[in-house]
Amino acid sequence: MTTEYAIFQHPEVQIYPSKAVFRGKTYFTPNITAVSIKEKAVAEQASVPGYLVGCGTAILVIAIGTGISYIAPDRWYDLISYITAGIALLVGAAGFSAGQTMSGSVKPAHTLYTVVLETNSGRVEAYSTAESNTAADIRSAIERAASRRR
């Protein structure tokens, strides 16, 4: 019995001349008709601390404005209410931004690279990674394995 050497080895992916193994799932090279890489931008979600800081700051400004309006004469009540609402909106937005920054959750979108195999059974998204080099190396290794089988 002959032992196959690995064309490409990664903790979750192994490519041999006769097969490709992705996280324990095996695809035989003769059944792979094409390989491609699909790119998808993935955005991060805003964090809860950012929302809490923004809302808390807005509520604090509204409370202060309401307290001031009770002290002020009646003719100034509406004006103070409008000014308080405007300031609360601006300070709430600034507080939200500050909360996002302080929590360290403002992350730019990153790209997810998915190795897609066209097989006799159909299209399969075999492996996804955030590293473009890893996806390109996997595609190249599968193409080399396929060329050696011909």
C-alpha positions in Angstrom: 0.0 0.0 0.0 1.4 3.4 -1.0 1.1 6.4 1.3 0.0 9.7 -0.3 2.0 12.8 0.4 0.1 16.0 1.2 0.3 18.7 -1.5 -1.1 21.2 1.1 -1.5 20.9 4.8 -3.4 23.2 7.2 -4.9 22.4 10.6 -8.3 22.0 9.1 -7.5 21.3 5.4 -5.4 18.6 3.7 -5.0 18.3 0.0 -3.6 15.0 -1.5 -3.3 14.0 -5.2 -6.4 11.9 -4.9 -8.6 13.8 -2.4 -9.2 17.0 -0.5 -10.2 16.9 3.1 -11.9 19.9 4.7 -12.6 19.6 8.4 -13.0 15.8 8.1 -15.2 15.9 5.0 -13.5 14.2 2.0 -13.9 15.2 -1.7 -12.2 13.0 -4.2 -10.1 15.0 -6.7 -11.5 13.2 -9.9 -15.0 14.4 -8.8 -14.0 18.1 -8.5 -14.6 19.8 -11.8 -13.7 23.4 -10.8 -12.6 25.4 -7.8 -13.1 29.1 -7.1 -12.9 31.6 -4.2 -16.0 33.6 -3.2 -15.4 36.9 -1.4 -17.9 38.3 1.0 -17.6 41.5 3.2 -18.8 40.9 6.7 -19.7 43.9 8.9 -19.5 43.9 12.6 -22.5 44.7 14.8 -22.7 47.7 17.1 -22.1 46.8 20.7 -24.5 47.0 23.6 -22.2 49.3 25.7 -22.3 51.9 22.9 -26.1 51.9 23.0 -26.2 52.1 26.8 -23.8 55.0 27.0 -25.6 56.9 24.2 -29.1 56.4 25.7 -27.9 57.0 29.3 -26.3 60.3 28.2 -29.4 61.4 26.4 -31.6 60.6 29.4 -29.3 62.5 31.7 -29.5 65.6 29.5 -33.3 65.3 29.3 -33.5 65.1 33.1 -31.3 68.1 33.6 -33.3 70.1 31.0 -36.6 69.1 32.7 -35.2 70.2 36.1 -34.1 73.6 34.6 -37.5 74.1 33.0 -39.3 73.7 36.3 -37.1 76.5 37.8 -37.6 78.8 34.8 -40.6 81.1 34.3 -43.5 79.6 32.3 -42.8 81.7 29.2 -39.4 79.9 28.8 -40.7 76.4 29.4 -41.3 75.5 25.7 -38.0 77.0 24.5 -36.1 75.1 27.2 -37.9 71.9 26.3 -36.9 72.2 22.6 -33.3 73.1 23.3 -33.1 70.2 25.8 -34.4 67.8 23.2 -31.9 69.0 20.6 -29.0 68.8 23.0 -30.1 65.4 24.1 -30.1 64.2 20.5 -26.6 65.5 19.8 -25.2 64.4 23.1 -26.8 61.0 22.8 -25.2 60.5 19.4 -21.8 61.6 20.8 -22.3 59.3 23.7 -23.1 56.4 21.4 -19.9 57.1 19.5 -17.8 57.4 22.7 -19.3 54.2 24.0 -18.4 52.4 20.9 -14.9 53.6 21.0 -14.4 52.9 24.7 -15.8 49.4 24.4 -13.4 48.8 21.5 -16.2 47.3 19.4 -15.8 49.6 16.4 -14.3 47.2 14.0 -14.1 47.6 10.3 -15.8 45.1 8.1 -13.6 42.2 7.1 -13.7 39.9 4.1 -14.5 36.3 4.3 -13.0 34.0 1.6 -14.9 30.8 0.8 -13.4 28.0 -1.2 -16.1 26.7 -3.5 -15.9 23.3 -5.2 -17.9 22.4 -8.3 -18.3 18.6 -8.0 -20.2 15.9 -9.9 -22.8 16.3 -7.1 -23.1 20.1 -7.3 -21.7 23.2 -5.8 -20.1 22.9 -2.3 -18.8 25.7 -0.1 -16.0 23.7 1.4 -14.0 26.1 3.6 -14.2 29.7 4.7 -11.4 31.8 6.1 -10.5 35.5 6.7 -7.1 35.0 5.1 -7.0 35.4 1.4 -3.6 33.7 1.1 -4.9 30.5 2.7 -7.9 30.4 0.4 -5.6 31.0 -2.7 -3.2 28.3 -1.5 -6.0 25.8 -1.1 -7.3 26.6 -4.6 -3.8 26.2 -6.1 -3.2 22.9 -4.3 -6.5 21.5 -5.6 -5.7 22.6 -9.1 -2.2 21.0 -8.8 -3.8 17.8 -7.5 -6.3 17.7 -10.4 -3.5 18.3 -13.0 -1.5 15.4 -11.6 -4.5 13.1 -11.9 -4.9 13.7 -15.6 
